[in-house]
Amino acid sequence: MLESTQILMKEALGKLGYKDQVYELLKEPSRMLEVRIPVRMDDQSVKVFTGYRAHHNDAAGPIKGGVRFHPDVDAETVKALSLWAALKCGIADLPFGGGKGGIACDPRRLSLGELERLSRGYVRAISQIVGPAKDILGPDVFTNSQIMAWMMDEYNKLKNYDSPGFISGKPLSLGGSEGREKASALGLAICVEEAAKKKRLGIKGSKVIIQGFGNAGSYLAKYLHDAGAIVVGISDAYGALYDPDGLPVEYMLNRRDSFGTVTSLFEGTITNEEMLEQECDILVPAAVSGQITVENAHNIKASIIVEAAGGPVTLEAAKILDGMGVLVVPDVLAGLGGILVSYFEWVQNKQGMYWPLEDIEAKLQFKMTEAFSAIFSSAKARRINMRLAAYMAGAQKMAEASIKRGWV
């Protein structure tokens, strides 16, 4: 994951005319913290978890990035994700540098009390390098507003003052923003709509497959279903469902659990791999990385792929899809919704004035369509794919900020 990201970053900086020393600065995080977190389990044993926090580059402003709880979290993954967060901040023209954190764990196997103690332990372990003017945390895979609330409370106890701007994705009662929970999905829906326009497809009647039914995937399914799309496939960690006539979206939304799993309620499930190759107009990989590779790229039948997960299409597969005429909207563009509304939340916390939902959604719509249009136009003018165009847009701000500061 990190290596493929670095390859694209080097190509993007080269096309922008920057010297190799700029790439050497930006190819990895400027700082990386690895911590050990002892947690008292419900059976009174102590289990030690490994956590990470990466700061990619803070030349343009404080670090901003989420925290994920997942078994596959490791140092290399966190480094790559911090670089992606930095690119997103650049694409959206936010006054932030990118960062990412995580803990190697399976939250589905932890009790609520164990999750709280783990969340608080993580904040204590990284407290020296975070804060509302240094590094603003936020939710990510398998973390939610409750976990953000525990983390904020622990930070406030450590610093002995109230600091809602330390973290985004909080409950509304603690200074959270309207629209944050659905921000990622709304940003994805906007990208789907914009991509469909470029392909001269109407959302109404289009067949959509969504791999992953967590926060982003489930809300996206509802947005597109309400807009008239036919959701023909969804999946979770345990399998996938496919029906060419359309799935019962509302029923599945009402029955899914807190981790987005619902397929266990149905018979006749297929594998995630099989679902990716089914007939559809729009495919949204919203699960994990490396789902579309050289092995299955030729079998993809969609005309549009919108990357909701991080790196679901490999570099080699992307070349194959380009040759097939598939429009791939890259993760660093499609995933802007969450970080944009996190920024809106941080601004609201700083000014102590909170905006209604319609204002949040209007601001998000404007920023997303502006970014999509700029990157699509750049890709067309330069005769490159949207991924490289997005990397160029994202890298430029942090490169310029680093140069102006005299770092390179």
C-alpha positions in Angstrom: 0.0 0.0 0.0 2.7 2.5 1.0 4.9 1.6 -2.0 2.2 2.1 -4.6 1.3 5.4 -2.9 4.9 6.6 -3.1 5.1 5.6 -6.8 2.2 7.8 -7.6 3.4 10.6 -5.3 6.8 10.7 -7.1 5.1 10.7 -10.5 2.8 13.5 -9.5 5.6 15.7 -8.1 7.7 15.1 -11.2 4.9 16.2 -13.5 4.5 19.3 -11.3 8.2 20.1 -11.8 9.4 19.7 -8.2 12.9 18.5 -7.5 13.7 15.0 -6.0 14.3 16.5 -2.6 10.6 17.5 -2.3 9.7 13.8 -2.9 12.2 12.7 -0.3 10.5 14.9 2.3 7.0 13.9 1.4 7.3 10.2 0.7 6.9 9.2 4.3 5.5 10.8 7.5 7.6 13.5 9.2 7.0 11.7 12.5 5.6 8.3 13.5 4.8 7.2 17.0 4.2 3.6 18.0 2.8 3.0 21.5 1.9 0.0 23.7 -1.5 0.3 25.5 -2.2 -2.0 28.5 -5.9 -2.6 29.0 -7.6 -4.3 31.9 -10.0 -6.8 30.4 -13.4 -7.8 31.8 -11.9 -11.0 33.2 -9.3 -8.9 35.1 -6.5 -10.0 32.8 -4.3 -7.3 31.2 -3.9 -7.3 27.4 -1.4 -5.1 25.7 -2.4 -3.5 22.4 -0.2 -1.7 19.8 -1.2 1.7 18.6 0.2 4.2 16.1 -0.1 7.9 15.2 1.6 9.3 12.0 2.0 12.9 11.1 2.6 13.2 7.4 3.5 16.8 6.9 2.4 19.9 8.9 3.8 22.6 6.6 0.3 23.8 5.6 -1.2 23.6 9.1 -2.1 21.2 12.0 -2.4 17.5 11.4 -5.9 16.1 10.7 -6.7 12.4 10.3 -8.8 9.6 11.7 -8.2 6.7 14.1 -9.2 3.2 13.1 -9.6 0.1 15.2 -8.9 -2.9 13.0 -6.9 -6.2 13.1 -4.9 -5.3 10.0 -3.5 -2.0 11.4 0.3 -1.8 11.3 3.0 0.8 10.8 3.1 0.6 7.0 -0.7 0.9 6.7 -0.8 4.0 9.0 2.0 5.6 7.0 0.2 5.2 3.7 -3.1 6.4 5.2 -1.5 9.5 6.6 -0.2 10.3 3.1 -3.7 9.9 1.7 -5.1 12.1 4.4 -2.5 14.8 3.4 -3.5 14.5 -0.2 -7.2 14.9 0.7 -6.4 18.1 2.6 -4.5 19.4 -0.4 -7.3 18.5 -2.8 -9.9 20.2 -0.6 -7.6 23.2 0.0 -7.9 22.8 3.8 -5.4 24.4 6.3 -4.2 21.0 7.5 -1.6 18.4 7.0 -2.6 14.8 6.9 -2.3 12.2 9.6 -3.6 8.9 10.7 -3.8 6.7 13.7 -4.9 3.3 14.7 -4.9 0.3 17.0 -4.3 -3.3 16.0 -7.5 -4.9 17.5 -10.8 -6.4 16.6 -13.4 -4.2 18.3 -16.1 -6.7 17.5 -14.5 -9.0 20.1 -14.3 -6.3 22.8 -17.0 -5.4 25.3 -18.2 -1.8 25.7 -16.1 -1.4 28.8 -13.0 -2.8 27.1 -13.5 -0.5 24.1 -13.7 2.5 26.5 -10.6 1.6 28.4 -8.7 1.0 25.1 -9.8 4.4 23.7 -8.8 6.3 26.8 -5.5 4.4 26.9 -4.7 5.4 23.3 -5.2 9.1 24.1 -3.0 8.9 27.2 -0.3 7.2 25.1 -0.2 9.8 22.3 -1.2 12.9 24.3 2.2 14.6 23.8 1.8 15.0 20.1 -2.0 15.8 19.7 -4.2 18.8 20.3 -6.5 21.3 18.6 -3.6 23.3 17.2 -1.3 20.3 16.6 -3.2 17.1 15.6 -7.0 16.8 15.4 -8.3 13.2 15.6 -11.4 11.9 14.1 -13.4 8.6 13.4 -12.3 6.0 10.9 -12.9 2.3 10.3 -14.7 0.7 13.3 -14.6 3.9 15.4 -17.6 6.1 16.0 -19.0 9.1 17.9 -19.0 7.3 21.2 -15.3 6.4 20.9 -14.6 10.0 20.0 -16.5 11.2 23.1 -14.4 8.9 25.4 -11.2 10.1 23.7 -12.2 13.8 24.1 -13.1 13.3 27.7 -9.7 11.6 28.4 -7.8 14.5 26.7 -9.8 17.1 28.7 -8.9 15.3 32.0 -5.2 15.2 31.0 -5.1 18.9 30.1 -7.5 20.0 32.8 -9.6 22.1 30.4 -12.4 21.7 27.9 -11.2 21.3 24.3 -13.9 20.1 21.9 -11.6 21.1 18.9 -9.2 18.3 19.9 -11.3 15.7 18.0 -14.1 15.6 15.4 -16.9 13.2 14.9 -18.2 13.8 18.4 -21.9 13.6 19.5 -23.8 16.8 18.9 -24.2 17.3 22.7 -20.4 17.5 23.0 -19.8 20.0 20.2 -20.2 17.7 17.2 -21.4 18.9 13.8 -24.6 18.3 12.1 -24.1 15.9 9.1 -20.9 14.4 10.3 -22.2 10.8 10.6 -23.4 10.8 7.0 -20.6 13.0 5.6 -18.6 10.3 4.0 -21.6 8.8 2.3 -22.9 12.1 1.0 -19.5 13.0 -0.4 -19.5 9.6 -2.2 -23.0 10.1 -3.5 -21.9 13.5 -4.9 -19.0 11.8 -6.7 -21.2 9.1 -8.0 -23.6 11.7 -9.4 -20.8 13.7 -11.0 -19.2 10.6 -12.5 -22.5 9.5 -13.9 -22.9 12.9 -15.6 -19.5 12.5 -17.3 -20.6 9.0 -18.5 -24.0 10.3 -19.5 -25.7 7.9 -17.1 -28.8 8.8 -15.1 -28.7 7.8 -11.4 -32.4 6.8 -11.7 -32.4 3.2 -12.9 -28.7 2.7 -12.7 -27.6 -0.6 -11.1 -25.2 -0.2 -8.2 -23.0 -2.6 -6.3 -21.6 -1.5 -2.9 -18.9 -3.6 -1.3 -19.0 -2.9 2.4 -22.1 -2.0 4.4 -20.6 0.0 7.3 -21.2 3.7 7.9 -20.2 4.9 4.5 -21.6 2.0 2.5 -25.0 1.8 4.2 -25.7 5.5 4.0 -24.6 5.6 0.4 -27.0 2.8 -0.4 -29.8 4.8 1.1 -28.8 8.0 -0.7 -28.7 6.2 -4.1 -31.8 4.1 -3.5 -33.7 7.3 -2.6 -32.4 8.9 -5.8 -33.9 6.1 -7.9 -30.8 3.8 -8.3 -31.2 0.1 -8.1 -28.9 -1.4 -5.5 -28.3 -4.9 -6.8 -25.4 -5.9 -4.6 -24.0 -5.3 -1.1 -21.5 -7.1 1.1 -20.1 -7.2 4.6 -17.3 -9.1 6.4 -19.3 -12.4 6.2 -20.4 -12.5 2.6 -22.4 -10.7 -0.2 -25.9 -10.5 -1.6 -26.7 -10.0 -5.2 -30.1 -9.6 -6.9 -30.3 -8.2 -10.5 -33.8 -6.9 -9.7 -32.7 -5.0 -6.6 -32.2 -5.6 -2.9 -34.5 -4.5 0.0 -32.3 -1.5 1.0 -34.6 -0.2 3.7 -35.0 -3.6 5.3 -31.3 -4.2 5.4 -30.6 -0.7 6.9 -33.0 -1.4 9.7 -31.6 -4.9 10.4 -27.8 -4.3 10.1 -25.8 -4.3 13.4 -23.5 -1.6 14.7 -20.6 -3.0 12.6 -22.6 -3.0 9.3 -23.2 -6.8 9.1 -26.5 -8.0 7.6 -25.8 -10.8 5.2 -26.1 -13.5 7.9 -29.9 -12.8 7.9 -30.2 -14.0 4.3 -29.8 -17.3 2.5 -28.0 -17.7 -0.9 -25.1 -15.4 -0.1 -22.1 -15.3 -2.4 -18.5 -14.2 -1.8 -17.2 -10.6 -1.9 -15.0 -11.7 -4.9 -18.0 -13.1 -6.8 -20.1 -10.0 -6.2 -17.4 -7.6 -7.6 -17.7 -9.3 -11.0 -21.5 -9.1 -11.3 -23.3 -6.9 -13.8 -23.8 -3.3 -12.8 -23.4 0.3 -14.0 -21.6 1.7 -10.9 -19.3 -0.3 -8.5 -18.4 1.2 -5.1 -15.7 -0.7 -3.2 -16.2 0.5 0.4 -14.5 -2.2 2.4 -10.7 -2.7 2.3 -7.8 -2.2 0.0 -6.6 -4.4 -2.8 -10.0 -5.7 -3.9 -9.6 -5.2 -7.7 -6.3 -6.6 -9.0 -4.8 -7.9 -12.2 -6.5 -11.2 -11.5 -10.1 -9.9 -11.6 -9.9 -6.4 -13.3 -10.8 -7.9 -16.8 -14.0 -9.4 -15.2 -15.3 -6.1 -13.9 -18.5 -5.1 -15.7 -19.1 -1.7 -14.3 -18.6 1.5 -16.4 -17.9 3.6 -13.2 -15.9 2.7 -10.1 -15.9 5.1 -7.1 -13.3 4.1 -4.5 -14.9 4.5 -1.1 -12.3 2.4 0.7 -8.6 3.2 0.7 -6.8 1.7 -2.3 -9.3 -0.9 -3.4 -8.0 -0.8 -7.0 -4.3 -1.7 -7.4 -2.1 0.3 -9.7 -1.8 -2.5 -12.2 -5.6 -3.1 -12.2 -6.1 0.7 -12.7 -4.2 0.5 -16.0 -6.3 -2.4 -17.2 -9.5 -0.5 -16.3 -8.3 2.6 -18.0 -7.8 0.5 -21.2 -11.4 -0.8 -20.8 -12.8 2.7 -20.6 -13.9 2.4 -17.0 -14.0 5.8 -15.2 -12.3 5.3 -11.8 -12.9 8.0 -9.2 -9.9 7.7 -6.8 -10.2 7.3 -3.0 -8.4 10.6 -2.3 -11.2 12.5 -4.1 -14.2 10.3 -3.4 -13.3 10.1 0.3 -13.3 13.9 0.9 -16.7 14.0 2.6 -15.6 13.0 6.1 -12.5 15.2 6.3 -14.4 18.2 4.9 -17.2 18.0 7.6 -14.5 17.3 10.2 -13.0 20.6 9.2 -16.4 22.3 9.4 -16.7 20.8 12.9 -13.3 22.1 14.0 -14.2 25.6 12.7 -17.5 25.6 14.5 -15.7 24.5 17.8 -13.2 27.4 17.4 -15.8 30.0 16.8 -18.4 28.6 19.2 -21.2 29.0 16.6 -22.9 26.0 15.0 -24.4 25.7 11.6 -27.7 24.0 10.6 -27.6 20.8 8.5 -28.6 22.5 5.3 -25.6 24.8 5.6 -23.3 21.9 6.2 -24.6 20.0 3.2 -24.5 23.0 0.9 -20.9 23.7 1.8 -20.0 20.0 1.3 -21.8 20.0 -2.1 -19.9 23.0 -3.2 -16.4 21.8 -2.1 -17.0 18.3 -3.5 -18.3 19.4 -7.0 -15.5 22.0 -7.2 -12.8 19.4 -6.5 -14.3 16.8 -8.8 -14.6 19.3 -11.7 -11.1 20.5 -11.2 -9.5 17.0 -11.2 -11.7 15.7 -14.0 -10.7 18.7 -16.2 -7.0 18.4 -15.3 -7.0 14.7 -16.2 -8.7 15.4 -19.5 -6.4 18.3 -20.4 -3.2 16.3 -19.4 -4.5 13.0 -20.9 -3.9 11.2 -17.6 -6.3 9.3 -15.3 -8.1 10.9 -12.4 -5.9 9.2 -9.8 -2.8 10.9 -11.0 -4.6 14.2 -11.5 -5.8 14.0 -7.9 -2.4 13.2 -6.6 -1.0 16.2 -8.4 -3.7 18.5 -6.9 -3.2 17.1 -3.4 0.6 17.2 -3.4 1.0 20.8 -4.7 -0.1 22.6 -1.5 2.1 20.7 0.9 5.0 20.9 -1.5 4.6 24.7 -1.9 4.2 25.1 1.9 7.3 23.1 2.6 9.3 25.1 0.1 8.0 28.5 1.4 9.0 27.4 5.0 12.5 26.7 3.7 12.4 23.0 4.5 13.5 22.0 1.1 
